[in-house]
């Protein structure tokens, strides 16, 4: 079967690619307009779909609360363990080294310095951590900034050095191409010159604002040494946006709240977890799959699925039950901050551009276990396809249906549709209340605020319908539509003061 589809994709490369690029947007727009055309032609089917979707949303709400609580509890437990001591029980502990790649463009000196300070203060010996500052050659002042940081931290790490990624024809400007350049340079400098042992090295993709838990690399070392399939693994902590949680505008804070809980909850959800933002993997694995790709902006899902299919499904993401905290977008004014958050969501939602490739690999790569590859693809497509849709279905769909078809609104189901949907969605407030308590109890001390702010914080969720639309739904919908028309996204740096 894979041979047949491989022939189809090989014979019609452009047509199949365009068809798959149109698919996400087509599905999204079809579901968004379903309450209109469905009201006219299949009102009962539409009504049951809306109620089913609302029940599904209720399930997702309580599932998020429960899994976030379990994961947060496990993080609390992991924070109390001495991971260096546990790692030292393995005879190979002293052989392990960690390479940290920090791709950046127009990041402030202070931002990078803070990230490096937290890496240097790890409980794992910093002399066995090797840092690569992935600078962009086109950035004015990049070399001066890199030189300052290299001098300041030269005695902290095993080695700290910089790469200057040039604009290369055929590459897409962004994090992935920068990391590919820096990763290959790290291999030449560290592995080829026998400074580190490839068999005992990890490499981490680190955002410039990533603040690691002090035990991250000790925990990573323990996981690496005690995993018989270490060369087939990625490791992922909970990437949360707590660095500036209380200093960003309320609409951004509300989005950051849900995003942080979601990424915490993913730690216990098995194959729903895919490498994202800041993550680690075996350096040997990265070398074997050919490093990061240079034709894409968002690199995290791409690098995992690239490894997954090259290893015929023998690739996994393992949780690190610690938090890695990051910044939410913040600029010099309220409106600029909202614009920055919008652009960040545009870049994140552009991950949908990888879906055509993931679908193609599902059809054409032989030898991958069918059930697992199907579950992996299903989870990604469900998240990406529904990203621009959720808001419309849970917010306005029930009311639109009765407005478009007044005749149906006079039936028993049509008359009660809005009230039933309202009862189901109101029940989600119980889950939201639980999430607020979980977040309050488990949020790190550095992200705490006064009791009054915590008491008033739930009132900010009044902004959720508006913030959710403009800072999540709309940028995702534009990304889907842009992909439909075959247009590319231009990389824009998210400002984080």
C-alpha positions as CSV (number, residue, x, y, z in Angstrom):
1,X,0.0,0.0,0.0
2,X,2.8,2.5,0.8
3,X,4.4,1.7,-2.6
4,X,1.1,2.7,-4.3
5,X,0.9,6.0,-2.5
6,X,4.6,6.7,-2.9
7,X,4.0,6.4,-6.7
8,X,1.1,8.8,-6.5
9,X,3.1,11.4,-4.5
10,X,6.1,10.9,-6.8
11,X,4.0,11.3,-10.0
12,X,2.0,14.3,-8.9
13,X,4.3,16.1,-6.4
14,X,2.9,19.6,-6.8
15,X,-0.8,18.6,-7.0
16,X,-0.6,16.3,-4.0
17,X,1.3,18.9,-2.0
18,X,-1.3,21.6,-2.8
19,X,-4.2,19.3,-2.1
20,X,-2.8,18.6,1.4
21,X,-2.0,22.3,2.0
22,X,-5.6,23.2,1.2
23,X,-7.0,20.4,3.5
24,X,-6.5,22.1,6.9
25,X,-8.1,25.4,5.8
26,X,-10.9,23.6,4.0
27,X,-11.8,21.6,7.0
28,X,-11.6,24.6,9.3
29,X,-13.7,26.9,7.1
30,X,-16.3,24.1,6.5
31,X,-16.8,23.6,10.2
32,X,-16.9,27.3,10.9
33,X,-19.7,27.8,8.4
34,X,-21.4,24.6,9.3
35,X,-23.9,26.4,11.6
36,X,-25.0,28.4,8.6
37,X,-25.3,25.9,5.8
38,X,-26.1,23.1,8.2
39,X,-29.0,25.0,9.6
40,X,-30.6,25.2,6.2
41,X,-30.1,21.6,5.0
42,X,-29.5,19.3,8.0
43,X,-30.6,21.2,11.1
44,X,-31.0,18.2,13.3
45,X,-27.6,16.8,12.4
46,X,-26.1,20.2,13.1
47,X,-27.8,20.4,16.5
48,X,-26.6,17.1,17.6
49,X,-23.1,17.9,16.3
50,X,-23.1,21.1,18.4
51,X,-24.2,19.3,21.6
52,X,-21.7,16.5,20.9
53,X,-19.0,19.1,20.5
54,X,-20.0,20.9,23.7
55,X,-19.8,17.6,25.6
56,X,-16.4,17.0,24.1
57,X,-15.3,20.4,25.3
58,X,-16.6,19.6,28.8
59,X,-14.6,16.4,28.7
60,X,-11.5,18.3,27.6
61,X,-11.9,20.9,30.3
62,X,-12.1,18.3,33.1
63,X,-9.4,16.2,31.5
64,X,-7.1,19.2,31.5
65,X,-7.8,19.9,35.1
66,X,-7.2,16.3,36.2
67,X,-4.0,15.7,34.1
68,X,-2.6,19.1,35.1
69,X,-3.1,18.2,38.7
70,X,-1.4,14.8,38.4
71,X,1.5,16.2,36.4
72,X,1.9,19.2,38.9
73,X,2.0,16.7,41.8
74,X,4.7,14.7,40.1
75,X,6.7,17.9,39.4
76,X,6.5,18.7,43.1
77,X,7.7,15.3,44.0
78,X,10.6,15.4,41.4
79,X,11.7,18.8,42.7
80,X,12.5,17.3,46.1
81,X,14.8,14.5,44.7
82,X,18.5,14.8,44.4
83,X,19.0,14.0,40.7
84,X,22.7,14.3,40.8
85,X,23.0,11.7,43.5
86,X,20.6,9.4,41.6
87,X,22.6,9.9,38.4
88,X,25.9,9.2,40.1
89,X,24.6,5.7,40.9
90,X,25.4,4.9,37.3
91,X,29.1,4.2,36.5
92,X,28.8,6.3,33.3
93,X,27.7,9.5,35.0
94,X,31.0,11.3,34.5
95,X,30.9,10.5,30.7
96,X,27.7,12.4,30.1
97,X,27.8,15.9,28.5
98,X,25.1,18.3,27.4
99,X,25.2,20.6,24.4
100,X,22.9,23.6,24.6
101,X,22.0,25.4,21.4
102,X,20.4,28.8,21.9
103,X,19.2,30.2,18.6
104,X,18.4,33.9,18.8
105,X,17.8,37.0,16.7
106,X,17.5,40.5,18.1
107,X,17.3,39.2,21.7
108,X,18.6,41.6,24.3
109,X,21.9,41.0,26.0
110,X,20.1,40.9,29.4
111,X,17.7,38.2,28.2
112,X,20.5,36.0,27.0
113,X,22.6,36.6,30.1
114,X,19.8,35.6,32.4
115,X,19.3,32.3,30.5
116,X,23.0,31.5,30.6
117,X,23.1,32.3,34.3
118,X,20.4,29.8,35.0
119,X,22.2,27.2,32.9
120,X,25.5,27.9,34.8
121,X,23.8,27.4,38.1
122,X,22.6,23.9,37.4
123,X,23.2,21.2,40.0
124,X,24.8,19.2,37.2
125,X,28.5,20.2,36.7
126,X,28.5,23.2,34.4
127,X,32.0,22.3,33.1
128,X,30.3,19.4,31.2
129,X,27.7,21.7,29.6
130,X,28.7,23.2,26.2
131,X,26.8,26.2,25.0
132,X,26.4,27.3,21.4
133,X,25.0,30.8,20.9
134,X,23.2,30.6,17.5
135,X,23.4,34.1,16.2
136,X,22.2,35.4,12.9
137,X,24.8,37.0,10.7
138,X,22.4,39.6,9.4
139,X,21.7,41.0,12.9
140,X,23.6,44.3,13.6
141,X,25.7,44.0,16.7
142,X,25.3,40.2,17.0
143,X,29.1,39.6,17.1
144,X,29.6,42.2,19.8
145,X,26.8,40.8,21.9
146,X,28.2,37.2,21.4
147,X,31.7,38.3,22.4
148,X,30.5,39.9,25.6
149,X,28.6,36.8,26.7
150,X,31.5,34.5,25.7
151,X,33.9,36.5,27.8
152,X,31.5,36.6,30.8
153,X,30.8,32.8,30.8
154,X,34.0,31.4,29.4
155,X,35.0,30.0,32.9
156,X,31.5,28.7,33.7
157,X,31.0,26.1,31.0
158,X,33.1,23.4,29.3
159,X,33.0,25.6,26.2
160,X,30.9,28.5,25.1
161,X,31.1,29.7,21.5
162,X,29.0,31.4,18.8
163,X,27.9,30.6,15.3
164,X,26.8,33.3,12.8
165,X,24.1,31.8,10.5
166,X,24.3,33.5,7.1
167,X,21.3,34.0,4.8
168,X,21.5,30.9,2.5
169,X,19.5,30.7,-0.7
170,X,16.8,28.1,-0.4
171,X,16.6,28.2,3.4
172,X,13.7,29.7,5.4
173,X,14.8,32.3,7.9
174,X,13.9,31.3,11.4
175,X,14.8,29.1,14.4
176,X,15.1,25.8,12.5
177,X,17.6,26.8,9.9
178,X,19.6,28.7,12.6
179,X,19.7,25.6,14.8
180,X,20.7,23.4,11.9
181,X,23.7,25.6,11.2
182,X,24.6,25.8,14.9
183,X,24.1,22.0,15.5
184,X,26.4,21.1,12.6
185,X,29.0,23.5,13.9
186,X,28.7,21.9,17.4
187,X,29.2,18.5,15.9
188,X,32.4,19.6,14.0
189,X,33.9,21.4,17.0
190,X,32.9,19.1,19.9
191,X,32.5,15.6,18.4
192,X,35.0,15.6,15.6
193,X,37.7,17.1,17.8
194,X,36.9,14.4,20.5
195,X,35.9,17.0,23.1
196,X,32.7,15.1,23.9
197,X,31.7,11.5,23.3
198,X,28.7,11.3,20.9
199,X,27.4,8.2,22.7
200,X,27.1,10.0,26.0
201,X,25.9,13.4,24.8
202,X,22.6,15.1,24.6
203,X,21.7,18.3,22.7
204,X,19.0,20.7,23.7
205,X,17.1,23.2,21.6
206,X,16.7,26.2,24.0
207,X,14.7,29.4,23.4
208,X,16.5,32.5,24.4
209,X,14.1,33.2,27.4
210,X,14.1,29.6,28.8
211,X,14.8,29.5,32.5
212,X,15.5,25.9,33.5
213,X,14.8,24.4,36.8
214,X,18.2,24.1,38.6
215,X,18.0,20.2,38.4
216,X,17.0,20.0,34.7
217,X,20.3,18.7,33.4
218,X,20.8,16.4,36.4
219,X,17.4,14.9,35.8
220,X,18.1,14.6,32.1
221,X,21.4,12.8,32.8
222,X,19.6,10.3,35.0
223,X,16.9,9.7,32.4
224,X,19.5,9.4,29.6
225,X,21.7,6.9,31.5
226,X,18.9,4.7,32.6
227,X,17.1,4.4,29.3
228,X,18.1,1.4,27.1
229,X,16.5,3.3,24.1
230,X,18.3,6.6,24.8
231,X,19.3,7.0,21.2
232,X,15.6,7.0,20.2
233,X,14.4,9.5,22.7
234,X,13.5,13.2,23.1
235,X,13.0,14.6,26.6
236,X,10.5,17.3,27.4
237,X,9.8,19.4,30.5
238,X,6.7,21.5,31.1
239,X,7.3,24.7,29.2
240,X,5.3,27.3,31.1
241,X,5.0,31.1,30.7
242,X,5.6,32.2,34.3
243,X,8.7,34.5,33.9
244,X,6.6,37.7,33.5
245,X,3.2,36.3,34.3
246,X,2.0,39.2,36.4
247,X,3.5,42.0,34.4
248,X,1.8,41.3,31.0
249,X,-1.7,42.6,30.1
250,X,-4.6,40.5,31.3
251,X,-5.6,39.2,27.9
252,X,-2.1,37.8,27.4
253,X,-2.0,36.4,30.9
254,X,-5.3,34.5,30.4
255,X,-3.8,32.8,27.3
256,X,-0.6,32.1,29.1
257,X,-2.5,30.5,32.0
258,X,-4.2,27.9,29.7
259,X,-1.0,27.3,27.7
260,X,1.0,26.6,30.8
261,X,-1.5,24.2,32.2
262,X,-1.9,22.5,28.9
263,X,1.9,21.9,28.5
264,X,2.1,20.7,32.1
265,X,-0.7,18.3,31.5
266,X,0.9,16.8,28.4
267,X,3.7,15.3,30.5
268,X,1.4,12.4,31.5
269,X,-0.4,12.0,28.2
270,X,2.0,9.6,26.4
271,X,2.0,10.0,22.6
272,X,0.0,13.2,22.8
273,X,3.2,14.9,23.9
274,X,5.5,16.0,21.0
275,X,8.7,18.0,21.4
276,X,7.9,21.7,21.7
277,X,9.9,24.9,22.1
278,X,12.6,23.9,24.5
279,X,13.5,20.2,24.5
280,X,16.4,17.8,24.6
281,X,17.4,14.7,22.5
282,X,20.3,12.4,22.1
283,X,23.0,14.1,20.0
284,X,23.6,10.8,18.3
285,X,19.9,10.7,17.3
286,X,20.1,14.3,15.9
287,X,23.2,13.4,13.9
288,X,21.7,10.2,12.5
289,X,18.6,12.0,11.2
290,X,20.5,14.8,9.6
291,X,20.0,17.6,12.1
292,X,17.1,20.2,11.9
293,X,15.6,21.0,8.6
294,X,16.2,24.4,6.9
295,X,12.9,24.8,5.0
296,X,10.7,25.4,7.9
297,X,10.1,28.0,10.7
298,X,8.6,26.0,13.6
299,X,11.1,23.2,14.0
300,X,9.9,21.2,17.1
301,X,7.1,19.0,15.6
302,X,9.1,18.6,12.4
303,X,12.3,17.3,14.1
304,X,10.3,14.8,16.1
305,X,8.2,13.4,13.3
306,X,11.3,13.3,11.1
307,X,13.0,11.1,13.7
308,X,9.8,9.1,14.2
309,X,9.5,8.1,10.6
310,X,13.2,7.6,10.0
311,X,13.3,5.2,12.9
312,X,10.2,3.4,11.7
313,X,8.1,4.5,14.7
314,X,10.8,3.6,17.2
315,X,11.0,7.1,18.7
316,X,9.4,8.6,21.8
317,X,9.2,11.7,23.9
318,X,9.8,11.1,27.6
319,X,8.7,13.6,30.3
320,X,11.0,15.5,32.5
321,X,8.8,16.3,35.5
322,X,10.2,19.8,36.0
323,X,9.2,23.3,34.7
324,X,11.1,25.3,32.2
325,X,9.7,28.9,32.4
326,X,9.6,31.3,29.6
327,X,8.4,34.8,28.9
328,X,5.0,35.8,27.5
329,X,5.3,38.5,24.8
330,X,5.7,42.0,26.3
331,X,6.4,45.3,24.6
332,X,6.6,49.0,25.5
333,X,2.8,49.5,25.4
334,X,-0.5,47.6,25.8
335,X,-1.3,47.5,22.1
336,X,2.2,46.5,21.1
337,X,2.1,43.7,23.6
338,X,-1.1,42.4,22.1
339,X,0.3,42.7,18.6
340,X,3.4,40.7,19.7
341,X,1.2,38.0,21.2
342,X,-0.8,37.9,18.0
343,X,2.4,37.4,16.0
344,X,3.6,34.7,18.3
345,X,0.4,32.8,17.8
346,X,0.7,33.3,14.1
347,X,4.1,31.7,14.2
348,X,3.0,28.8,16.4
349,X,-0.1,28.1,14.4
350,X,2.0,28.1,11.2
351,X,3.0,24.6,12.4
352,X,-0.1,23.5,10.4
353,X,2.2,23.9,7.4
354,X,3.9,20.7,8.4
355,X,0.7,18.7,8.4
356,X,0.9,18.0,4.7
357,X,4.3,16.4,5.1
358,X,3.2,14.4,8.2
359,X,0.2,13.1,6.1
360,X,2.5,12.2,3.2
361,X,4.9,10.3,5.5
362,X,1.9,8.5,7.0
363,X,1.0,7.2,3.5
364,X,4.4,6.6,2.1
365,X,6.9,5.5,4.8
366,X,6.8,1.7,5.1
367,X,7.4,-0.3,8.2
368,X,5.9,2.1,10.7
369,X,3.4,0.5,13.2
370,X,0.0,1.4,11.8
371,X,-1.8,2.0,15.1
372,X,0.9,4.2,16.6
373,X,1.5,6.3,13.5
374,X,-2.3,6.8,13.1
375,X,-2.7,7.9,16.8
376,X,0.2,10.3,16.5
377,X,-1.1,11.8,13.3
378,X,-4.7,12.0,14.6
379,X,-3.6,13.9,17.7
380,X,-1.7,16.5,15.7
381,X,-4.4,16.9,13.0
382,X,-7.1,17.2,15.6
383,X,-5.3,19.9,17.5
384,X,-4.3,21.8,14.4
385,X,-7.6,21.5,12.5
386,X,-9.7,22.5,15.4
387,X,-7.5,25.3,16.6
388,X,-9.4,28.0,14.6
389,X,-12.7,26.2,14.9
390,X,-13.2,25.7,18.7
391,X,-14.1,29.3,19.5
392,X,-16.9,29.4,16.8
393,X,-18.6,26.2,17.9
394,X,-18.6,26.7,21.6
395,X,-19.3,30.5,21.5
396,X,-21.9,31.3,18.8
397,X,-22.9,28.1,16.9
398,X,-26.0,27.3,19.0
399,X,-27.4,30.8,18.6
400,X,-26.6,31.1,14.9
401,X,-28.5,27.9,14.2
402,X,-31.8,29.2,15.4
403,X,-31.3,32.6,13.8
404,X,-30.6,31.1,10.4
405,X,-33.5,28.7,10.5
406,X,-36.5,30.1,12.5
407,X,-38.6,27.1,11.5
408,X,-36.2,24.7,13.3
409,X,-36.1,27.1,16.3
410,X,-39.8,26.3,16.8
411,X,-39.1,22.5,17.1
412,X,-38.5,21.0,20.6
413,X,-34.8,20.5,19.9
414,X,-34.3,23.9,18.2
415,X,-36.1,25.7,21.0
416,X,-33.9,24.1,23.7
417,X,-30.6,23.9,21.8
418,X,-29.2,27.1,23.2
419,X,-30.2,26.4,26.8
420,X,-28.8,22.8,26.7
421,X,-25.6,24.0,25.2
422,X,-25.4,26.8,27.8
423,X,-25.8,24.3,30.6
424,X,-23.1,22.0,29.3
425,X,-20.6,24.9,28.8
426,X,-21.5,26.5,32.1
427,X,-20.4,23.2,33.7
428,X,-17.0,23.9,32.3
429,X,-16.7,26.6,35.0
430,X,-16.2,23.9,37.6
431,X,-13.2,22.7,35.7
432,X,-11.9,26.2,35.3
433,X,-12.2,26.8,39.1
434,X,-10.2,23.6,39.6
435,X,-7.6,24.8,37.2
436,X,-7.2,28.1,39.1
437,X,-6.7,26.3,42.3
438,X,-4.2,23.9,40.8
439,X,-2.3,26.8,39.2
440,X,-2.3,28.7,42.5
441,X,-1.1,25.8,44.5
442,X,1.6,24.6,42.2
443,X,2.9,27.7,40.5
444,X,6.6,28.3,41.5
445,X,7.4,30.9,44.1
446,X,9.0,33.3,41.7
447,X,5.7,33.5,39.8
448,X,3.6,34.2,42.9
449,X,1.8,37.5,43.5
450,X,-0.1,39.1,46.4
451,X,-3.2,37.3,47.7
452,X,-5.4,40.1,46.4
453,X,-4.1,39.6,42.8
454,X,-4.8,35.9,43.1
455,X,-8.3,36.6,44.4
456,X,-9.0,39.0,41.5
457,X,-7.3,36.9,38.9
458,X,-10.5,34.8,38.1
459,X,-12.3,38.0,37.1
460,X,-9.9,38.3,34.2
461,X,-11.5,35.2,32.6
462,X,-14.3,37.5,31.5
463,X,-11.9,38.5,28.8
464,X,-11.5,35.0,27.6
465,X,-14.0,35.1,24.6
466,X,-12.4,38.3,23.3
467,X,-8.8,37.3,24.0
468,X,-9.4,33.8,22.8
469,X,-10.6,35.1,19.4
470,X,-8.1,37.8,18.7
471,X,-5.0,36.1,20.3
472,X,-5.6,32.5,19.3
473,X,-8.5,31.8,16.9
474,X,-7.9,34.6,14.5
475,X,-4.1,34.1,14.0
476,X,-4.7,30.4,13.5
477,X,-7.4,30.9,11.0
478,X,-5.3,33.3,9.0
479,X,-2.4,30.7,9.0
480,X,-4.8,28.1,7.7
481,X,-6.1,30.4,5.0
482,X,-2.7,31.6,4.0
483,X,-1.6,28.0,3.6
484,X,-4.6,27.3,1.5
485,X,-3.5,29.9,-1.0
486,X,0.1,28.7,-1.0
487,X,1.6,31.7,0.6
488,X,4.5,31.5,3.1
489,X,4.8,33.0,6.5
490,X,7.5,35.7,7.0
491,X,9.3,35.1,10.3
492,X,8.9,37.9,12.8
493,X,10.7,38.0,16.1
494,X,8.5,38.1,19.2
495,X,9.5,41.1,21.4
496,X,9.9,40.1,25.1
497,X,11.1,43.0,27.3
